[in-house]
Every structure is written in structure tokens, then in C-alpha cells.
């Protein structure tokens, strides 16, 4: 439970800053291990659990977003890419949640994995 809470907290913190780029968005390349190592330092008591949960969520998010990248609206991608980048790290989970939040209800299911 705390692991999920820690990951969600990171997502909401990262979504706090956003910006738009005029360039056509390319799929971002983030180092999952770096992001998760950063996330694990935020709660020293459960850092191993947070690290494992983060790695799992980041990989799942990478796969879901990557598979649908070319079908996602460019304006949403331009808003969500900067929101997913914090402290020289980037998070596919934050990117996925940002895109999910911006998609119309009829398309939200595309970024929910089983």
C-alpha cells in the first residue's frame, strides 16, 4: 500500500510543472533505473519496496505509451512530455498518467493495462 502511495505521490508532484514545445514530439527516452533510484530515496524506510514497485510501473507505462505513441494527439504529448521530466530524470508512469488524464473518456482505456 505504501509503495503505491509513494509512486502516486511522485506522479502528482511531477505533474505540477508543465510547459509546451512547438516542435513535433518524439518519444522520450528516460532511464527507468535512474528515475526509480530517485523515487526510492524519498522514503528511506521502504526504499526497496518503492524501487521494485517503481520499476514495475515504469516498465508497464513505457510499454503502454510506446505502443500507442503514434495514435496519441500531438497537443497532449507536447503538454505531457515536460510534465514527466523532473530533476534530469523522466518518468514513463508520470507521462502515462498525464496523457490518460488529458484523453477523452472514450480513449482512456488505451492506457490501462491488465
N, C-alpha and C positions, 0 to 999 in steps of 0.2 A: 504494500500500500504506500509506504513512504517513498519507494523507488518511483512509482508512477507519479506521485505528487511532486517529487523533485524534478522529473522530466517535464511535467506540465508547467511548473513554475518557470523553468528555463525558457520554455516556449513563449510564455506570456511576457517575460522580461525582454526577450529578443524582439518581440513584435512591437515593442514600444517605440522603436525608431525605424522610420521608413523614408524612402525617397524614390524618385523616378529617374530613369535614364532614358534618353532619347534614342539610344542605339537599340537595334533589334536584339532581344535577349538570347544568349546562348546558354545551354545547360551549364550550371555552375559546377565546378569541381572542388569539393570540400574533402578534407581529410577527416574521416569519421573518428579515427582514434584520437586525433588532437581535440576535436570538439568534446568527445566523451571524457577525455582526461581532464579537461577544463571543468566540465559538469561535475565530475566526481570530487573535485576539490571544494565544491561549495558546501558539502555536508560530510565532514570527516568521519562521523560515526558510522555511516553506511556507504562509504565510498565504493566498496566492491560491488554492492548490490546496485548502486546507481550506475556504475560503469557498465555492468552486464546489461541492465535494462536499457541504458542509453545505446549501447552498441546494437542491440536487437531492434530498437525503434528506428534508429538511424538507417540501418540496412533495409528494413521494410519500407521506410519512407523513400529512400533512394530508388528502390525498385519500382514502387508505385508511380512516383513522379517521372522518372526516366521513361517508363513505358508509355506515358501519356503526354510527354512534353510537347510534341508537335501538334497536339489537338487542343492544347490549353490556350485561352485568349492571351495575346501578347501584352495587353494593358495590365492584366492581372500579374503576369510574370514580371513585368517591369516594376510593379509595386512590391512584389513579394521577395524578389531576389535581395534587395538591400536589407529588408527586414530580417532575413535569415542569416545575415553576416554580422558577427559581433566579435570584437577583440581578435582580429586576424583569423578567426575561425568561422566556419559556416556550419549550419545545421540543416540537413535534409528534412528532419522532423518539423522544424520551425517553418521551412519552406512549404512543406506539405500542408501544415495546418493553416498557414496564411492563404494559400491557394484555395483550400477547402472552404475557408470562411468567405472567400470572395465569389466562389462559383454559385450559379443559380441552384436552387434546391434540386432541380431535376438532374443535375450533374454531380452532386456531392458524392454519390455512391461510387464514382470512379476512383476516388482516393481513399476508399475504405477497404482494407484488405482483410481477409479471413484468417 
